[in-house]
Amino acid sequence: MAMPPREVVDRINNVQQARGWIISSYSQIEYFLGDIITKSMEMPEYADIDGRLPHGASKRIRRVRQILKKEGFYSQFSKEIAEVIDEFSAHQDVRNLLAHGYADVQHDANNNILCTFRKWHRNQENEDVELVETFFPIHLAYVSEQMKQLSQRSLTVFRATHDALGLVGND
């Protein structure tokens, strides 16, 4: 039996919502990494680390790892920050594909919704290749939940660092 058109639209909307949560969660964490970097540039203990804010999640991860190796303000949060970075890094390819890829959502004769993402990418051999990955909505929903939880954990650490810096009001 064919799925009613309204149900197909609702499922596609759920897919797009999951994609949006994934991208939004990653954006929160990427901002958090940038915040650590910019705040560290004002601290003498990190003065020997390059003072420019790197663009791109991978470069920010590398910079924050440098910061965490040094004894300083962020040492008290290093375990929590490192855990966020490790989990964030593990899903970097999926995030990149979902954030920058073309989305094609299909409905097949068996009432499956299939989400295919395509992105042109330069690989390590300096070749331009097309990345293609297909997801079922349940997979995107699962990744979405993981990323929301990770984003919440990063927000907890973010608030703790700002509280320790005296940037959080007591109102």
Residue, then its C-alpha position, 0 to 999 in steps of 0.5 A: m500500500a502506498m504511503p499517503p502523500r502527507e506522510v511522505v512530506d512529514r517524513i521528509n520534514n523529519v529528515q530535514q529537521a534531524r539534519g538541521w539539529i545535527i548541523s546546529s549542534y556542530s555549529q555550537i561546538e565549533y563556536f565553543l572551540g573558537d571561544i576557547i582559542t580567542k579567550s586563550m589569546e588574552m592569557p599569558e600562559y598561551a602567548d607562545i601559541d599562534g594568535r590567529l583564529p583558525h577557520g575550519a573545525s579541524k584546524r580549531i580542534r588542533r589549536v585547542r589540543q595545543i592549548l590543552k597540552k599547556e598548563g594554564f587556565y584551561s587545564q581545569f577543564s581539559k578532560e571535559i573539553a578533550e571528551v567533547i573534541d574526541e566525539f566531535s572529531a569522530h563525526q566530522d565527515v558526517r557533519n561536513l557532508l550534511a552541512h555542505g552536501y546536496a540533499d536528495v530525499q527519495h521515497d521508494a515503492n516499499n515506503n522507505i525514505l532514503c536520504t542521499f547526500r553528495k558533496w564535491h571534495r578534494n581528497q588527500e591525493n589532491e583529487d576532486v572526488e564526489l562523496v556520496e552517502t545514503f542514510f535512512p531517517i532513523h540513522l539521521a535521527y540517531v546522529s541528531e540525538q547524539m549531537k544534541q547531547l554532545s552540544q549540551r555537554s559542550l554548553t555545560v563546559f562553555r558555561a563553566t569556563h565563562d563562570a570561571l572567567g567571571l563572564v557569567g552574571n549572578d542575576 
